[in-house]
Amino acid sequence: MDPPKKICIVGSGNWGSAIAKIIGVNAAVNPKFNTTVNMWVFEEMVNGRKLSDIINTHHENVKYLPGCKLPANVGVDTSTDGLKLISGIIREKLGIAVAVLMGANIANEVAEENFCETTIGCRNQEHGALLKELMQNQNFRITVVSECDVVEICGALKNVVAVGAGFSDGLGFGDNTKAAVIRLGLMEMIAFARIFCTAGPVSPATFLESCGVADLITTCYGGRNHRVAKAFVTAGKSIEELEKEMLNGQKLQGPVTAAEIHHILQHKNLLDKFPLFTAVYRICYQGQSIKHFISCLQNHPEHM
């Protein structure tokens, strides 16, 4: 029998802490895995104490996931390191196989053990099965697909669409308009993936997994990108100001991803094919009036 596999979680924000709870419980009882789970944290001071010390002593991330006890076998080391895919960078720099997990998984709900689904994108079938065994439990159900890049693309692009959904809500439009934002955003996600993912054909079926339409819906109704974008319209404050006020030290992913996408699309002369992505970028970074957002939907190529 192979020796137990070591487990390390890099990052201890709300999602890192939520998945640590699941992995810690599973690893403690499965002989395929080492019972100690190491967690690397970007060190911060919380009420005069190191966050790593608090997690190790009290088994709770009091800053990013308060009220959720982590298993005692999750320990912490510190690290200061904080649209090329992250998986590709890791694969290139470390020379290791990399899989991706994305899904409709709001961290607090996962930590509270509400039922949800997620998707693992893994090119190696054996590795995918092992990761599923490590992470799946009764309330966290996993589907493994081979389109690793598509799964990761979904996780990035859904945040841009969620910013658009927040704009729509902030402007006072209803569920019909937000449904249009979600559908047209999904169309742009699929179109972008077909341009960007060159490893193989992009299957529409992957977008029907939790990493696709399910995660998109969740993020457009309950994620941080939606909440901050809505406040951007109603409060009249900058994205940077709202991050400090609303996110407890965390950053907003949608605008940054929109900037990366804009650079790629501009280089390929494709901006007119992606009006929703482009509008989010221009509103966040170029001072375009929020009042023009709906026009990008009214005149979308999908309607022509």
C-alpha positions as CSV (number, residue, x, y, z in Angstrom):
1,M,0.0,0.0,0.0
2,D,1.3,3.5,-0.8
3,P,2.3,5.7,2.1
4,P,-0.4,8.2,3.2
5,K,-0.5,11.3,1.0
6,K,0.4,14.7,2.7
7,I,-2.1,17.5,2.4
8,C,-1.4,21.2,2.4
9,I,-3.9,24.1,2.0
10,V,-2.4,27.3,0.7
11,G,-4.5,30.2,1.9
12,S,-6.7,30.7,4.8
13,G,-9.4,33.1,3.7
14,N,-13.1,32.2,4.0
15,W,-13.0,29.5,1.3
16,G,-9.6,28.1,2.4
17,S,-11.0,27.8,5.9
18,A,-14.3,26.2,4.7
19,I,-12.6,23.5,2.6
20,A,-10.1,22.9,5.5
21,K,-13.0,21.9,7.6
22,I,-14.1,19.2,5.1
23,I,-10.6,18.0,4.3
24,G,-9.6,17.9,8.0
25,V,-12.5,15.6,8.9
26,N,-12.0,13.3,5.9
27,A,-8.3,13.0,6.2
28,A,-8.6,12.1,9.9
29,V,-10.4,8.9,9.1
30,N,-9.1,7.9,5.6
31,P,-5.9,5.9,5.7
32,K,-4.9,7.1,2.2
33,F,-4.1,10.5,3.6
34,N,-1.8,11.9,6.3
35,T,-3.9,12.9,9.3
36,T,-2.2,16.2,9.8
37,V,-3.4,18.9,7.3
38,N,-1.0,21.9,7.0
39,M,-2.4,25.3,6.1
40,W,-0.3,28.2,4.8
41,V,-1.6,31.7,5.8
42,F,-0.8,35.2,4.7
43,E,0.1,36.4,8.2
44,E,-2.0,39.2,9.7
45,M,-2.4,40.7,13.1
46,V,-5.9,40.4,14.6
47,N,-6.5,42.1,18.0
48,G,-2.7,42.1,18.7
49,R,-2.2,38.4,17.9
50,K,-0.9,36.6,14.8
51,L,-3.8,35.0,12.8
52,S,-1.7,31.8,12.5
53,D,-1.5,31.6,16.3
54,I,-5.2,32.1,16.7
55,I,-6.0,29.3,14.2
56,N,-3.5,26.9,15.8
57,T,-4.7,27.7,19.3
58,H,-8.5,28.1,18.9
59,H,-9.0,26.2,15.6
60,E,-11.0,29.1,14.2
61,N,-10.3,31.7,11.6
62,V,-11.8,34.6,13.5
63,K,-11.2,37.1,10.7
64,Y,-12.5,35.4,7.6
65,L,-14.7,32.6,8.9
66,P,-15.8,33.5,12.4
67,G,-17.9,31.0,14.3
68,C,-16.7,28.0,12.4
69,K,-14.5,25.5,14.3
70,L,-11.8,23.9,12.3
71,P,-10.6,20.3,13.0
72,A,-7.7,20.1,15.4
73,N,-5.6,18.4,12.8
74,V,-5.4,21.6,10.6
75,G,-2.2,23.4,11.6
76,V,-0.7,26.6,10.1
77,D,2.6,27.8,8.6
78,T,3.1,31.4,7.3
79,S,4.0,32.8,3.9
80,T,4.2,36.3,2.5
81,D,3.8,35.4,-1.2
82,G,0.9,36.2,-2.3
83,L,-5.4,36.2,-17.7
84,K,-2.8,33.5,-17.4
85,L,-4.6,30.8,-15.5
86,I,-3.3,30.3,-12.0
87,S,-3.3,26.5,-12.5
88,G,-1.0,27.0,-15.5
89,I,1.4,29.2,-13.5
90,I,1.6,26.6,-10.7
91,R,2.0,23.8,-13.3
92,E,4.8,25.7,-15.0
93,K,6.7,26.9,-11.9
94,L,6.5,23.7,-9.8
95,G,6.3,21.1,-12.6
96,I,3.4,19.3,-11.0
97,A,0.0,18.2,-12.1
98,V,-2.8,20.7,-11.2
99,A,-6.5,20.2,-10.9
100,V,-9.1,22.9,-10.3
101,L,-12.2,23.0,-8.0
102,M,-15.0,25.5,-8.8
103,G,-18.7,25.5,-7.9
104,A,-21.7,27.2,-6.3
105,N,-19.9,27.2,-3.0
106,I,-20.3,30.3,-0.8
107,A,-17.8,29.7,1.9
108,N,-20.1,30.3,4.9
109,E,-22.7,27.9,3.6
110,V,-20.1,25.2,3.0
111,A,-18.7,25.7,6.5
112,E,-22.3,25.5,7.9
113,E,-22.6,22.1,6.1
114,N,-25.5,23.2,3.9
115,F,-25.9,20.9,0.9
116,C,-24.1,22.0,-2.2
117,E,-22.4,20.7,-5.3
118,T,-19.0,21.5,-6.8
119,T,-16.9,20.6,-9.9
120,I,-13.3,19.3,-10.1
121,G,-11.5,19.8,-13.4
122,C,-8.8,17.2,-13.7
123,R,-7.0,15.9,-16.7
124,N,-5.8,12.8,-14.9
125,Q,-8.7,10.5,-14.1
126,E,-6.9,8.7,-11.2
127,H,-6.0,12.1,-9.6
128,G,-9.6,13.3,-10.0
129,A,-11.0,10.3,-8.2
130,L,-8.5,10.7,-5.3
131,L,-9.4,14.4,-4.9
132,K,-13.1,13.5,-4.9
133,E,-12.4,11.0,-2.1
134,L,-10.5,13.6,-0.1
135,M,-13.2,16.3,-0.3
136,Q,-16.6,14.8,-0.8
137,N,-19.0,14.2,2.0
138,Q,-22.8,13.9,2.4
139,N,-23.3,17.7,2.0
140,F,-20.5,18.5,-0.4
141,R,-21.0,16.5,-3.6
142,I,-18.4,16.5,-6.4
143,T,-18.5,15.9,-10.1
144,V,-15.1,15.4,-11.9
145,V,-14.7,16.6,-15.5
146,S,-11.6,16.6,-17.7
147,E,-11.9,20.2,-19.0
148,C,-9.6,21.7,-16.3
149,D,-9.1,25.0,-18.1
150,V,-12.8,25.5,-18.7
151,V,-13.6,24.9,-15.1
152,E,-11.1,27.6,-14.0
153,I,-12.3,30.0,-16.7
154,C,-15.8,29.7,-15.3
155,G,-14.6,30.5,-11.8
156,A,-12.9,33.7,-13.0
157,L,-15.4,35.0,-15.5
158,K,-18.5,34.5,-13.3
159,N,-17.1,37.3,-11.1
160,V,-17.3,39.8,-14.0
161,V,-20.9,38.9,-14.7
162,A,-21.7,39.2,-11.0
163,V,-20.4,42.8,-11.1
164,G,-22.9,43.4,-14.0
165,A,-25.7,41.8,-11.9
166,G,-24.8,44.1,-9.0
167,F,-25.0,47.1,-11.4
168,S,-28.4,46.0,-12.6
169,D,-29.7,45.7,-9.0
170,G,-28.2,49.0,-8.0
171,L,-29.9,50.7,-10.9
172,G,-33.2,49.5,-9.6
173,F,-34.0,46.9,-12.3
174,G,-35.8,43.7,-11.5
175,D,-35.3,40.0,-11.8
176,N,-36.0,39.9,-15.5
177,T,-33.1,42.3,-16.2
178,K,-30.8,40.3,-13.9
179,A,-31.8,37.1,-15.6
180,A,-30.8,38.7,-18.9
181,V,-27.4,39.7,-17.4
182,I,-26.9,36.2,-16.2
183,R,-27.8,34.6,-19.6
184,L,-25.9,37.0,-21.7
185,G,-22.9,36.8,-19.3
186,L,-23.0,33.0,-19.7
187,M,-23.0,33.3,-23.4
188,E,-19.9,35.6,-23.2
189,M,-18.2,33.1,-20.8
190,I,-18.7,30.3,-23.3
191,A,-17.5,32.4,-26.2
192,F,-14.4,33.5,-24.3
193,A,-13.6,29.9,-23.3
194,R,-13.8,28.8,-26.9
195,I,-11.2,31.5,-27.8
196,F,-8.9,31.0,-24.8
197,C,-9.0,27.3,-24.1
198,T,-6.8,25.7,-26.8
199,A,-6.1,22.4,-25.1
200,G,-9.1,20.8,-26.7
201,P,-12.8,21.3,-27.7
202,V,-14.9,23.2,-25.2
203,S,-18.0,21.3,-24.3
204,P,-21.2,23.2,-23.5
205,A,-22.0,20.4,-21.0
206,T,-19.3,21.7,-18.7
207,F,-21.1,25.0,-18.3
208,L,-24.1,23.0,-17.0
209,E,-22.0,21.7,-14.1
210,S,-21.8,23.4,-10.7
211,C,-18.7,25.4,-11.9
212,G,-20.8,27.0,-14.7
213,V,-24.4,28.1,-14.5
214,A,-24.9,27.1,-10.8
215,D,-21.9,29.1,-9.6
216,L,-22.9,32.0,-11.9
217,I,-26.4,32.2,-10.3
218,T,-25.1,32.0,-6.8
219,T,-22.5,34.7,-7.4
220,C,-24.9,37.0,-9.1
221,Y,-27.3,36.8,-6.1
222,G,-25.1,36.4,-3.1
223,G,-21.4,36.9,-3.8
224,R,-19.1,39.8,-2.8
225,N,-18.8,41.0,-6.4
226,H,-22.5,41.5,-6.6
227,R,-22.8,43.2,-3.2
228,V,-20.0,45.6,-3.8
229,A,-21.1,46.4,-7.4
230,K,-24.6,47.2,-6.1
231,A,-23.2,49.5,-3.5
232,F,-21.0,51.1,-6.1
233,V,-24.2,52.4,-7.8
234,T,-26.2,53.2,-4.7
235,A,-23.5,54.7,-2.4
236,G,-21.5,56.6,-5.0
237,K,-18.1,55.4,-3.5
238,S,-15.1,54.0,-5.3
239,I,-14.5,50.2,-5.6
240,E,-11.4,50.7,-3.3
241,E,-13.4,52.4,-0.6
242,L,-16.1,49.8,-0.7
243,E,-13.6,46.9,-0.5
244,K,-12.2,48.4,2.7
245,E,-15.7,49.0,4.2
246,M,-17.4,45.7,3.1
247,L,-14.9,43.0,2.6
248,N,-12.9,42.9,5.9
249,G,-9.6,43.0,4.1
250,Q,-10.4,40.8,1.1
251,K,-10.2,42.0,-2.5
252,L,-12.8,42.1,-5.2
253,Q,-12.1,39.7,-8.1
254,G,-14.5,40.9,-10.8
255,P,-13.0,44.3,-11.8
256,V,-9.5,42.9,-11.9
257,T,-10.5,40.0,-14.1
258,A,-12.5,42.4,-16.3
259,A,-9.2,44.3,-16.8
260,E,-7.3,41.2,-17.8
261,I,-10.1,40.1,-20.2
262,H,-10.2,43.6,-21.7
263,H,-6.5,43.5,-22.5
264,I,-6.9,40.1,-24.2
265,L,-10.0,41.1,-26.2
266,Q,-8.5,44.4,-27.2
267,H,-5.4,42.7,-28.5
268,K,-7.6,40.3,-30.5
269,N,-9.9,43.1,-31.7
270,L,-12.9,41.4,-30.2
271,L,-14.3,44.0,-27.8
272,D,-17.5,44.4,-29.8
273,K,-18.3,40.7,-29.4
274,F,-18.2,41.0,-25.6
275,P,-20.2,44.1,-24.6
276,L,-21.0,43.0,-21.1
277,F,-17.4,42.3,-20.1
278,T,-16.3,45.5,-21.8
279,A,-19.0,47.6,-20.0
280,V,-17.9,46.3,-16.6
281,Y,-14.3,47.2,-17.4
282,R,-15.1,50.7,-18.7
283,I,-17.4,51.5,-15.7
284,C,-14.8,50.3,-13.2
285,Y,-11.7,51.7,-14.7
286,Q,-12.5,54.4,-17.3
287,G,-15.3,56.3,-15.6
288,Q,-18.0,55.3,-18.0
289,S,-21.4,56.3,-16.7
290,I,-23.3,53.4,-15.0
291,K,-26.4,54.7,-16.8
292,H,-25.1,53.2,-20.0
293,F,-24.8,49.6,-18.7
294,I,-28.2,48.5,-19.8
295,S,-27.5,49.6,-23.4
296,C,-24.8,46.9,-23.6
297,L,-27.6,44.3,-23.0
298,Q,-30.2,46.0,-25.4
299,N,-27.7,45.9,-28.3
300,H,-25.9,42.6,-27.5
301,P,-24.8,40.5,-30.5
302,E,-26.9,37.7,-29.1
303,H,-30.0,39.8,-30.2
304,M,-28.7,40.6,-33.7
